[in-house]
């Protein structure tokens, strides 16, 4: 017998006793309870597992299960998951911390997170900025199993697909992609034609869930749904397993016609939900703190003949010239 409280296993009993199969005449709830019962469910001939319990509890727990906040981190020092208190994100090869987040150089910098067991329905939120987009696939996050590289690593990867723009070859076109891979090597890739922009912050939410024998992957960019993909369940689901290869900014492998490169940019934070599919309303709320103007020139009360400085960026000036303004 196992007891779960608020989605977490808190007790196990293995003394050989189990309920007998018989007709019971007395069914009582709350004989000595001074409080409120919200609901009551029973399953016959089925043992609920940790993923099932996590998903059942999810509707009562919209707060993330993991949160790595790199804003204001100390260069060279690890960042600990502020919710579990034990999963460590360690900087590798010299990422630089700043008030905005952790900057990776696109050469060999990356973040390595401790291994832990998870899978099935999952939501991931990230706030990132690419400094340079190149003609390659560059992962922002990869969670997988090291021993399964030959079969897609049984994991999850969020990455950018860079390619020369068809109209302007000197410009790199961006596609946001998210892949979930099974332990047998089947992979489900969802792509959004609305991609990243160099030197611009992007708010990303990825959700993957299993429902009615299907797997659903959804990508949100800056609060808007930009891609959704559905496949039959049993081939592309994100399996519940221990993942020991959890990278931010580093590719897991380099195969295929398009090469893989390291992430060149800044990661502000990473949040994860287990057993929770974030909905549009949730994504809208998560994006709202970032949905602000990037520049603001306020000419009310300005001094004649004097420039007005962008009050957000702090360095772009609007200079009065004859009868027009020069930015």
N, C-alpha and C positions, 0 to 999 in steps of 0.2 A: 504494500500500500504506500502511496506517495501523497504528500500534502503540498499544495502550492498556495502561496499567499502573494497577491499583487503580482502575478506572473512569474514568481521565483520559487523554486523547489526549496522547502524549508524543513521537510521531514520525510523519512523513509522507514518502513517497517517490513521486515522479511522473516516472520516467524511461522509461515506456512498456513495461516488462517485466511479464509476467504468466505464471503457470504454464500450461504447455501441457496440453491434454486428452489423456491417454494412460494406459495401464496401468502402474502402478508396482510393481516386484517387491520393493523394500526399504522397509520401514516400521519405523523405529527410534525409540524414545523413551529418552532418558537414557543414551546410549552412554558419555558422559563425565560424567554427573551424579552428584554425591555428595550425595544428599538424598532427598526424598519427592515423588511426584507424586500429587496428590489426584484429579484427573480430567482428561479430554481430550475436547473436542467439536469437530465439524466441520460447517459448513453449506455446501451446494453451491448455486451460482447465486444467492447472496444476500450482499449487503454489509451487515453489521451497522452501524447508525448509533449516535450517541451515546446516545439514549434506551435502545436495546437493551443497550448495554454497561453503562450505569448500572444497569439492572434486573438484569442478570446478576451484577454485583458486589454488589448490595444484600444478598444473603444472607450475604455475608462482612463486611458493614459496617453494623451496626445503629446506630452513632453518627450523630447528625444531620449534615446537610451544611451547615446554616446555623443560627446561634444569635445572636439579638439580645437581650441581657440589660439591661433598663432599671432594674433594682433598684440603687439607689445611684448612678444616673447624675448628671451635672452639668447643671443647668438651662441651656438654651441651647446645649449642646454636642451634637454628633452621637454616635451609638453605632455602632460598627463591628462587623460580623459577626465574632465571635471565632474562627470556624473558617476561613473563606476569607480573612479579613483585609483585604478590599477593598470589600465591599458596605456602603455607609454608610446608616444610618437617621437622617435629618435632622429636627429638630423645626421645625414651621411654626406661626407665630402665637402662640408662647408657652406650650407645655406645661411643666408644673412637675415636676421630678424629686424623688423621695423615696426612702428605703430600700425602700419597697414597690414602686416602679416609676415610670412616667411618667403623670401625671394630665392628662387632656384635658377641656376645659371644656364640651363639648357645643355650643359656638357656632361656632368656626372653627378650633380646635386640631386638628392631625393630625401624623402622622409620614410622611415621604416616603422610600422606600427606592430606591436606585439600580436601574437596569434591568439585567436579565440574562436569559439564555435557559434555559428549562426547560419541562417539561410531562410528559404521560403519568402513570403511576402516581406519586402524591404523598401524603405524610402531613404534617400540620401540627398542632403542639401549641401551645396558648396558655394563659396563666393571667391571668384578667381579673376586674375588679370593676366593675359598673355602679353609679354613684352615684344616677342617676335613670333610670327607664324611662318613655318617653313614648309617645304614641299615634302611632307612626310606625315605619318601618323604619330601623334604625341599624346601620351596618356596623362590625364590629370590624376586619376585614381585607378589602382588595380588591386583587387582582393582575390587571391586564388590559393591553389595548393601547389607547392613547388614540385612535387613528384609527378604532377599530371600535365606538364608542359605540352606533351605530345597530343593531349586530348583537350586542349583549350583551357586547361588549368582549373576546371570546375569552379569558375568564379564570376566576377563582375568587373568590367572595365569601362570607365568613362574617358573618352579621348576626342581629340580633334583630328580630322582628316584634312590635310592641306594639299592643295593642287593649284597649278597655274590658272589664273583667270582666263577664260576663253577669249574675252575681248581685250584684256590688258595682260599679256603674258608676264610682265614684270610684277604684277600683283598676285598675292596668294589668296585663293578662294578658300573659305573655311566651311566645314560641315561638322556639326556636333553629332557624336555617335555614342551609343551605349550598347554594350554587349553582355548578355548573360550566357554562360556556358555550362552544360551538364557534364557529369563525370565520364560520359561516353564520347565526348568530343563534339556533340551538336551545339551549335551556337546560334543565338538569336540576336541580330544586330538591328537596332533602331537608329535611323538617321534623320536629322533635322536640317533642311536646306538653309535655315537661318542660323548662321554660325557665329564664331567668335570674331571680335575686332581687336586688332593690335592696340595695346595701351589703353584699353577700355575695360572697366570692371563688368563682370557678367555674373548674374545670380542664376544658379543651375539647381534644379530639383529633378531627380530621377526616381521613378517608382517602378517596382516589378511585383506582380502578384499572381496567384493562382486562383481561378474561380471557374466553376462549372466546366471542369476538364480543359480549360484553356490557360495559357500564360499571357499576361498583358505587360508590356513595357511602355512607359510614358515619359517623355522629356518635356520639362518646362524651362523656358528661358526668360529671365526678367519678368516673371509673373504670368507668362502666357504659355499655353500648351502649344508646342511646335512639332511634336511627333508622337505617334502612338502605333504600336504594332501588336498583333495578336497571333499566337501559334497554338497548336494542339498541346495540351498538357501531357507530360511524360517524356518530352524530349528536351525542352528548353528551360525547365524550371530551375530556379536558383536553389540548389540542394542544401539541406541542413548538414553541415560538416565543419570540421575544424579547418580554418584557413591560416596558413603559416607564412604566406607571402602577401603582405599588405603594404603596398607602396603608394606614396603620393609623389607624382612627377617622374617616375621611372618606368620604362617598359619592362615587361616580364620576358619578352622574347623579341626576336627580329627576323621575321619570316614574311614571305609573300612578295608580290610585285612592288608594293609600296613600303619603303623602309620605315622603321620605328626610330623616334628620337626622344630625348628627354624634354620635359616641360621647361619652357623658358618664360618665367613670369613669377607672379606672387599668388600665394594661397592665403586667404584671410582666416577661414575656418572650415571645419567639416562637421556635420551633424548626421547621425543615423538613427533610424527608427526600425525596430524589428516587429514584424507582425502588423505593421501599420502601412496602409496605402494612403498617403496624403492626397487630399482632393483639391480641386481648384480653389475653393475658399481658403484652405489651409495655406496653399502656395501664395495666394494673394496677400495673406497676413504676413507670411515670412518675408516676402519681397518688399512690403511697404516701407521698412526703415531705409531701404536702398533706393526707393523710387522718388528721388529728389532731383532738383535742377543741378546741372553740372557747372553752370556759369550764371552769374547775376551781376549785371551792371545797373545800378540804381541812380538815375539822374535827378531824382527828386531832392531838392535842396543842394544841388551841386554848386560849385563856385565857377562863375563865368571865366572861361579861358583856361581852366585847370582840368587835367585828365581825371577820369573816373576809373578806379581799379575794380576788376572782377572780385567781388567780395567772397566768392567760394574758392576759386583757383588761387587767388591772391597775387597773381603776377601779370595777368592780361589786362592791358590798359586801353580805354577808349579815349582817344586824343581828339579834341576839337580842332578841325581844320577848315577854315573858311566857313562854309555853310553846311558841312557834313562832318560825320565822325569817322575817324580812322581807327580800326581795331587792330 
